Amino acid sequence: MESTPALIMVAWVAGAVLSLGMILTFIRLVAGPTLADRVVAIDALATMVIGVLVLTSIVTGTSLLLDIALAIALVVFLGTIAMATTIERGVFK
């Protein structure tokens, strides 16, 4: 698939929105008052990284990045479930 000028423009806008979201999420990660806030921020940050990978894959036309994004999504999901279970048990207070 060829990258049309419209697709490139949409990719720049989406990249800018994802970058802004990453900056704000990183601020929440650093300033989060509780561990749950930090876990949610890490999950959101990982989701935005996956979005950047998918966006790059669309623009460049390579499908390898989609496989990497899927693997990252699975690992992040399992990590979030593990942290939620740990927080629920009260290990971290």
N, C-alpha and C positions, 0 to 999 in steps of 0.2 A: 504494500500500500504506500502510495506516495504521500508525502507531507505537503498539504496545500497551505497557502498563506493563511487561510481562515483557521486551520487546525493549529498552526504555529501560534497564532494570536491567542487562541483559546488556551493553549498550553502555557503561554506566558502568564496569562491571567490566573489560571489554576495554580501555577507554580508560585505566584505572588501570594495568593490566598493561603496556600499550604505553608509558605514561609512565615507569614504573619501568625498563623495558627501555631506553628512550631515555637516561635519566640514566646508567645503568650503561654503556651503549655509548659515551656521550660521555666518560665517565671513561677508558675504554679508548682512545678516540681521542686524548685528551690525553696519557695516560701510556704509550701503547704504545711499547715499547722499539725496535721495528723498523718499517720502512716497511710491511712486509706486514701487521703488526698494525693499522696505521692504515688501510690499504686495506680490510681485512676489516671494521673498525669503521664506516667510511663506508658500505660496502655494507649492513651490518646496519642502520645508522641510516636509510638510504634505504628499506630494506624496511619498517621500522616506520612511516615517514612514509606509505608507500603503504598500509599497514594502517589508519592513521588516516583517510586519504582514503576508503578503501573503507567503513570503519565510518561515517563521516559521510554517505557516499552512501546507505548502507542506512537510516540513521535519518531522513534528510531526504527520501529518495525521489527524489533527482536522479541522473540517469545521467551528467551531464557530468563529475562527479568521477571516475567510472570511466575515462573517456577520458583524463583528466589523469593518473591513476594508471598507466595502461598506457603512456603516453608517458614518464613518469618511469622506469618499469621498464625500458623499452628503452634509454634513455640511460644509466642506471646499469649495465646489463649490458654495454653497449659500453665504458663507462669502466673497468669492472673488468677486462675482457679486455685493454684497452690497457695498463692499469697492470701486469697480470700479465706481459704480454709485455715491458714495459720493465724490470721487476724481474728477469725471467729472463735478459735480455741483459746485465745487470750495469751498467746505466747509473747507477743509484743504489746506492751502497754504504754 
